[in-house]
Amino acid sequence: MDRDYLDSIEKATDYLKSKGISKPTVGLVLGSGLGELAEETNDQIAIPYTEIPGFPISTVEGHAGQLVYGELGGKMVLAMQGRFHFYEGYSLQAVTFPIRVMKALGVETLVVTNAAGGVNASFNPGDLMIITDHINFTGANPLIGKNDSTLGPRFTDMTEAYDKDYQKTLNTCANDLGVSIKEGVYFGLTGPTYETPAEIHMIRKLGGDAVGMSTVPEVIVANHAELRVAGISCITNYAAGMQSNLDHAEVVEVTTRVKESFKSLVKDFVSKV
C-alpha cells in the first residue's frame, strides 16, 4: 500500500472522530435490502459516504449510502448502509477501504451480510445462511501489491476466515429466537451479470451453497486486519437454471420480507459478542 492510501485512512478516521464517532467495537456491512437494521440504533449519527474523505459512493439500488453510528444490543456499532462493489468499477482497495477505517476507529468484530442466490437445492428464497467459509472466484485479491505491516501481515491465514465461535453464537441466537437458519459456503464472483446455469452447475460441484458479488474482499481485508468475522447471507432467489429468470427487484423484495428475522438475529448476536 502506498503512503497516499495510509493517509486516506487517517483522514477518514479523523473526520469521523470529529463527527462524534468514538470507539465502535462492532462493524456492520449491510447488503442489498438489509440496511434498515441501522435504523434500529439508538442515539445515532448518520454520515453520507459523500461527506467522508476517501470514501467511494455506492451506486446500487437498495443501498442508502451512509455510515450510521449508534448503540445496538448494548454495543457501539458502526454500520455501512450499502457497500461498494468491484463491478461498480472501484479497485478492491477502494471496495475494502471502509474496513480499514473501521479497524482504525477501534472495531474488533465485523458482521458482513449480503443478498445471495441459493445454489444448494435445499435452500429457499427467504432463508438465512450462516457463512461458514467462502470461495474466492473473482480472480482478484485486495491484498495484491506492496504490503504495509502496520495494517497486517504479508501472508494472511484464511483457515478460519469466519470465526467458528461466532458461527456457534449465531446458531444459538437463531434457536433462541425461533429463526430458521442454514449454514454454507459463499461463492464470490465479480458480477454484475448473474451466473449462467452452467456456471451454477460448476459452483455446486465446487462446493458453493450460495453465490454473490460482494463480501469476499471485505472478509479478506478483515482477516488481514485481525478482525473477527461473522457472516450472514439472505437467500433471495434460486440461482440460474433453478428458476425462470433473475432480477434485482426480487432481491430487494425478498430481503424486505425477511427483514424482521434478520434484524432480530443480528441484534441478538451483537448483544452476545
C-alpha positions as CSV (number, residue, x, y, z in Angstrom):
1,M,0.0,0.0,0.0
2,D,1.3,3.4,-0.8
3,R,1.6,6.4,1.5
4,D,-1.5,8.0,-0.1
5,Y,-3.7,5.1,0.9
6,L,-2.5,5.2,4.5
7,D,-3.0,8.9,4.6
8,S,-6.6,8.4,3.3
9,I,-7.4,6.0,6.1
10,E,-6.1,8.5,8.6
11,K,-8.1,11.4,7.1
12,A,-11.3,9.5,7.0
13,T,-10.7,8.3,10.6
14,D,-10.0,11.8,11.9
15,Y,-13.1,13.1,10.1
16,L,-15.4,10.5,11.6
17,K,-14.0,11.1,15.0
18,S,-14.6,14.8,14.6
19,K,-18.3,13.9,13.9
20,G,-18.6,12.2,17.2
21,I,-17.8,8.6,16.3
22,S,-15.9,7.2,19.2
23,K,-14.6,3.6,19.7
24,P,-17.2,1.4,18.0
25,T,-16.5,-2.2,18.8
26,V,-18.7,-3.9,16.1
27,G,-18.8,-3.1,12.4
28,L,-21.8,-4.0,10.3
29,V,-21.8,-4.3,6.5
30,L,-25.4,-4.3,5.4
31,G,-26.2,-5.5,1.9
32,S,-29.0,-5.0,-0.6
33,G,-32.3,-4.5,1.2
34,L,-30.8,-5.1,4.6
35,G,-29.8,-1.6,5.5
36,E,-32.9,-1.0,7.7
37,L,-31.1,-2.6,10.6
38,A,-29.0,0.6,11.0
39,E,-32.3,2.5,11.8
40,E,-32.6,0.4,15.0
41,T,-29.5,2.0,16.6
42,N,-30.0,4.4,19.5
43,D,-28.5,7.9,19.6
44,Q,-27.4,7.5,16.1
45,I,-25.1,9.7,14.0
46,A,-25.6,9.2,10.2
47,I,-22.9,10.4,7.8
48,P,-23.4,10.1,4.0
49,Y,-20.5,8.5,2.2
50,T,-20.2,11.6,0.0
51,E,-19.0,13.6,3.1
52,I,-16.3,11.2,4.2
53,P,-12.8,11.8,2.8
54,G,-11.6,8.9,0.6
55,F,-14.9,7.0,0.6
56,P,-16.3,5.7,-2.7
57,I,-20.0,6.3,-3.4
58,S,-22.5,3.4,-3.5
59,T,-24.5,3.3,-6.8
60,V,-26.6,0.2,-6.2
61,E,-30.4,0.3,-5.7
62,G,-31.4,-0.7,-2.2
63,H,-28.2,0.8,-0.7
64,A,-28.7,4.0,1.3
65,G,-25.0,5.0,1.0
66,Q,-24.2,6.2,4.5
67,L,-22.4,5.3,7.7
68,V,-24.6,5.0,10.9
69,Y,-23.0,5.0,14.3
70,G,-25.0,4.2,17.5
71,E,-25.9,1.8,20.2
72,L,-27.3,-1.6,19.2
73,G,-27.6,-4.6,21.5
74,G,-25.7,-2.8,24.2
75,K,-22.7,-2.2,21.9
76,M,-21.5,0.8,20.0
77,V,-21.7,-0.2,16.3
78,L,-20.7,1.4,13.0
79,A,-23.0,0.3,10.2
80,M,-22.5,0.6,6.5
81,Q,-25.9,1.1,4.8
82,G,-24.7,-0.2,1.5
83,R,-21.3,-1.4,0.4
84,F,-19.1,-0.9,-2.6
85,H,-18.5,-3.5,-5.4
86,F,-15.8,-4.4,-7.8
87,Y,-18.3,-4.4,-10.6
88,E,-19.0,-0.7,-10.0
89,G,-15.5,0.0,-11.3
90,Y,-13.8,0.5,-8.0
91,S,-10.5,-1.1,-7.1
92,L,-10.6,-3.7,-4.4
93,Q,-8.6,-1.4,-2.2
94,A,-11.4,1.2,-2.6
95,V,-14.1,-1.5,-2.1
96,T,-12.5,-2.5,1.3
97,F,-11.4,1.0,2.4
98,P,-14.3,1.2,4.9
99,I,-13.0,-1.9,6.7
100,R,-9.6,-0.3,7.1
101,V,-11.3,2.8,8.6
102,M,-13.4,0.6,10.9
103,K,-10.2,-1.1,12.2
104,A,-8.6,2.3,12.7
105,L,-11.6,3.5,14.8
106,G,-11.4,0.5,17.1
107,V,-13.7,-2.1,15.6
108,E,-12.9,-5.6,16.8
109,T,-15.8,-7.6,15.3
110,L,-17.1,-7.4,11.7
111,V,-20.5,-8.7,10.7
112,V,-20.9,-9.0,7.0
113,T,-24.3,-9.5,5.4
114,N,-25.4,-9.9,1.8
115,A,-28.1,-10.9,-0.5
116,A,-27.2,-14.1,-2.3
117,G,-28.5,-16.7,-4.8
118,G,-29.3,-20.1,-3.5
119,V,-27.2,-22.8,-5.1
120,N,-27.8,-25.6,-2.6
121,A,-31.0,-27.3,-3.7
122,S,-32.3,-27.5,-0.1
123,F,-32.3,-23.6,0.2
124,N,-35.4,-21.5,-0.5
125,P,-35.8,-17.7,-1.0
126,G,-36.1,-16.1,2.3
127,D,-33.7,-18.5,4.1
128,L,-30.9,-17.0,6.2
129,M,-27.5,-18.7,5.9
130,I,-24.6,-18.6,8.3
131,I,-21.4,-18.3,6.2
132,T,-19.0,-21.0,7.3
133,D,-16.4,-20.3,4.6
134,H,-16.0,-18.8,1.1
135,I,-14.5,-19.5,-2.2
136,N,-12.9,-16.5,-3.9
137,F,-13.6,-17.0,-7.6
138,T,-13.2,-13.3,-8.6
139,G,-9.7,-13.8,-9.9
140,A,-8.5,-10.9,-7.7
141,N,-7.4,-10.2,-4.1
142,P,-7.4,-6.8,-2.3
143,L,-4.0,-7.7,-0.7
144,I,-2.2,-7.8,-4.0
145,G,0.5,-5.2,-4.1
146,K,3.0,-3.9,-1.6
147,N,2.1,-4.9,2.0
148,D,2.3,-2.5,4.9
149,S,3.0,-4.4,8.1
150,T,1.2,-1.8,10.2
151,L,-2.1,-2.9,8.6
152,G,-1.5,-6.7,8.6
153,P,0.9,-9.5,7.6
154,R,2.2,-10.1,4.1
155,F,0.6,-13.6,4.1
156,T,-2.8,-13.8,5.8
157,D,-4.1,-17.1,7.2
158,M,-7.7,-17.7,6.0
159,T,-8.1,-21.1,7.8
160,E,-10.9,-19.6,9.9
161,A,-11.9,-16.6,7.8
162,Y,-15.3,-16.7,9.6
163,D,-14.9,-17.1,13.3
164,K,-16.1,-20.6,14.4
165,D,-17.2,-19.4,17.8
166,Y,-19.3,-16.7,16.2
167,Q,-20.9,-19.4,14.0
168,K,-21.9,-21.2,17.1
169,T,-23.2,-18.0,18.7
170,L,-25.3,-17.2,15.5
171,N,-26.8,-20.7,15.7
172,T,-27.6,-20.2,19.4
173,C,-29.2,-16.9,18.7
174,A,-31.3,-18.3,15.8
175,N,-32.5,-21.2,18.0
176,D,-33.4,-18.9,20.9
177,L,-35.4,-16.6,18.5
178,G,-37.0,-19.5,16.6
179,V,-35.4,-18.3,13.4
180,S,-34.8,-21.0,10.8
181,I,-31.1,-20.9,9.8
182,K,-28.9,-22.7,7.2
183,E,-25.2,-23.0,7.0
184,G,-23.0,-23.0,4.0
185,V,-20.2,-21.8,1.8
186,Y,-20.4,-18.4,0.0
187,F,-19.1,-18.4,-3.6
188,G,-17.8,-15.0,-4.6
189,L,-17.8,-13.8,-8.2
190,T,-17.4,-10.3,-9.6
191,G,-20.7,-9.7,-11.3
192,P,-22.5,-7.6,-12.5
193,T,-24.1,-10.3,-14.6
194,Y,-25.9,-13.1,-12.9
195,E,-24.4,-16.5,-13.4
196,T,-25.3,-18.8,-16.3
197,P,-27.0,-22.2,-15.5
198,A,-23.7,-23.9,-16.5
199,E,-21.8,-21.7,-14.0
200,I,-24.2,-22.5,-11.3
201,H,-23.7,-26.2,-12.0
202,M,-19.9,-25.7,-11.7
203,I,-20.4,-23.7,-8.4
204,R,-22.4,-26.5,-6.9
205,K,-19.8,-29.1,-8.0
206,L,-17.1,-26.9,-6.4
207,G,-18.8,-26.8,-3.1
208,G,-20.7,-23.4,-3.1
209,D,-24.1,-23.2,-1.3
210,A,-24.8,-19.6,-2.2
211,V,-23.4,-17.2,-4.7
212,G,-22.9,-13.4,-4.8
213,M,-20.9,-10.4,-5.9
214,S,-19.6,-9.0,-2.6
215,T,-18.3,-9.9,0.8
216,V,-15.2,-11.9,-0.1
217,P,-12.9,-8.8,-0.5
218,E,-14.1,-7.3,2.8
219,V,-13.6,-10.6,4.7
220,I,-10.1,-11.0,3.3
221,V,-9.1,-7.5,4.5
222,A,-10.9,-8.0,7.8
223,N,-8.7,-11.1,8.4
224,H,-5.6,-9.2,7.3
225,A,-6.5,-6.6,9.9
226,E,-7.1,-9.3,12.5
227,L,-10.8,-8.6,13.0
228,R,-13.1,-11.4,14.0
229,V,-15.8,-12.0,11.3
230,A,-19.3,-13.3,11.3
231,G,-21.2,-13.6,8.0
232,I,-24.9,-14.0,7.1
233,S,-26.4,-14.4,3.7
234,C,-30.1,-13.8,2.9
235,I,-31.0,-16.2,0.2
236,T,-33.1,-14.1,-2.1
237,N,-33.6,-16.3,-5.1
238,Y,-32.9,-19.7,-6.7
239,A,-29.7,-19.4,-8.7
240,A,-29.7,-19.5,-12.6
241,G,-31.3,-22.6,-14.0
242,M,-33.3,-23.2,-10.9
243,Q,-36.0,-20.5,-11.6
244,S,-37.2,-18.8,-14.8
245,N,-35.3,-15.5,-14.6
246,L,-33.3,-13.3,-12.2
247,D,-33.7,-9.6,-11.4
248,H,-32.6,-7.2,-8.7
249,A,-36.1,-6.2,-7.8
250,E,-36.7,-9.7,-6.5
251,V,-33.6,-9.4,-4.3
252,V,-34.9,-6.3,-2.6
253,E,-38.4,-7.7,-2.2
254,V,-37.3,-10.9,-0.5
255,T,-34.9,-9.1,1.9
256,T,-37.7,-6.8,2.8
257,R,-39.9,-9.8,3.5
258,V,-37.4,-11.4,5.9
259,K,-36.0,-8.2,7.4
260,E,-37.6,-8.7,10.9
261,S,-36.0,-12.1,11.4
262,F,-32.7,-10.8,10.0
263,K,-32.7,-7.7,12.3
264,S,-33.6,-9.8,15.4
265,L,-30.8,-12.3,14.7
266,V,-28.1,-9.6,14.2
267,K,-29.2,-7.6,17.2
268,D,-29.2,-10.7,19.4
269,F,-25.8,-11.7,18.1
270,V,-24.3,-8.2,18.7
271,S,-25.5,-8.3,22.3
272,K,-23.6,-11.6,22.8
273,V,-20.2,-10.7,21.3
